[in-house]
Amino acid sequence: MPAEAGADRLISIQSNVHVVESARLLYVRVPKAACSTMLWTMALMAGVGSDELAFSDGHYPTRPMTIHDTSIHPVPTIDLVSPDLRHEALTSPEWMRVAITRDPYARLYSAWESRILFASPGPWTGFPQPAIISVEGDIDVAASFQAFVETMEEHLGIWQADPHFAQQAYVMALDEIDFTDIVPTSKLGELFDRLSDRVGRPLHPQRHNEGLGLAYRDAFDEATARRCEAMFALDFDRLGYEHQDLSSGSGLRLSGPASRTVAMLQDRNRRIGDLSERLRQRA
């Protein structure tokens, strides 16, 4: 915990911090670290189900993903609450102040898969990046990911300006919030047991925005692992994640139906991006 415990030092991530007053819970979103699960959990705490969310014109490929639109989320962010509630949430020993983190290797691969391989609409589409590599109609996932990480390292200032590819320690404002709980995704179940006790009813985490289910280790080689460790050095150092030997990855290729499925996802996401942009232009 930072030295100035009990102080309000938050300045950088106001719109990423949700405040559940009834449960005395402050949650800081870390993209690609169970944030969809946590956003839905907070909505359920507020008594709002998936059929009750308002319409979102954002770049969201599925209805469950509209939970990321803070303009329709039923739980306010800390920039929208009263000064008294803000102070209480950030300083009171009665509050839980929570962030969920993820192994940096797995998080980087997941961000690449969902944002780049699937061609999800967003600012990253304009960032420097290599094309997806295909070999005789197969998508070479490992080679594509490794080429991306090399390019990301060359243009690190651009890529880490986006929270999906930024270091978690920065995204969660580690030095600005007196966290009571920094929870790795591997211990999410234990956190939900505690949250259930806190609200007096069972809360069951539901997974959203799931990927292809591929083993991220097989997408790495030794050089890619070293690049990841350099780009996310602060996360390894301050969040307790250890370096892994990923030199023996078996590689990943998608062929046949799997390759065609990814192509359909890419086309769908590009069309969603086009539609969303047209809606914004008409607004």
C-alpha positions, 0 to 999 in steps of 0.5 A: 500500500502507498505511504499516504494511506487514506488520502485522495490522490486519484487524478488519472483514471476517473472514468475507469473507477466504478463506485457501488455505494450499496456494497461499499465497493470501488472497482478499477477496470483493467482491460483484458483482466476479467473486466467484462465479468466485473462490470456485469457483476456490478450491474447485477448488484444494481439489479439490472439484467442484460435485457434492461441495458439501454441501447449503445451505439458503440463498437460492441460486437455482442449485446453482453459487451455493451456493458463496457459503455459507461454511458449506459452502465447502471453503476456510476464512475467516480467522476460522477458521484458527489465529493463526499461519496468520492472521498469515502470510497477512496479513503474509508476503511469500510470500503473494498477497493479492488482491481483484478490483474492478469498474467502479462503474457496471457493478457498480451496474447488475449488483447492481440487475439480479440483486438487484432486477430478478430479485427475488432473496431477501435483506435488500434486499427490505425496503429502500426501493425503487420498483416495477419500471416496466412500459409496455404489458407491457414492462419499462422497464429503464432507467427502473426502474434510474434510479428505483432509483438515485435512491431509493438515494441518498435512503436511502444508509445503508440500501442501502450497509449491504449489501455488494452495494451498498456501496463496494468500498473498504469491502467489501475493507477497503482500509486493513486489508490489505496487498494484493499484487494489486488486480485489475480484472475486465478483467484477470481472465485475467492473474490466472488465468495467475499463479494457474495458475503458482502452483499448477502446473496450469491454472485456467480461470475460469468465469462464474457468476451471469451477467445478461441480457447488457444493456449497462449504459451504456444503463441510465444517463442523466446524472443517474444517472451523477452519482448513482453517482459521488457514492455510490461516490466512494471507489471512483473515487478510490482504485481508479483508475476514471474517470468516464464520459460516460453521457449518451447511453444509448439506454435499455433495454426488455424485451418479449415473451419477454424480459419473460416470462422475467424474470417467471418468474425473479422468481416462481422467486426469490420461491418459493426465498426462501419455501422457504428461510425455511421450512427455517430455521424448521424447523431 
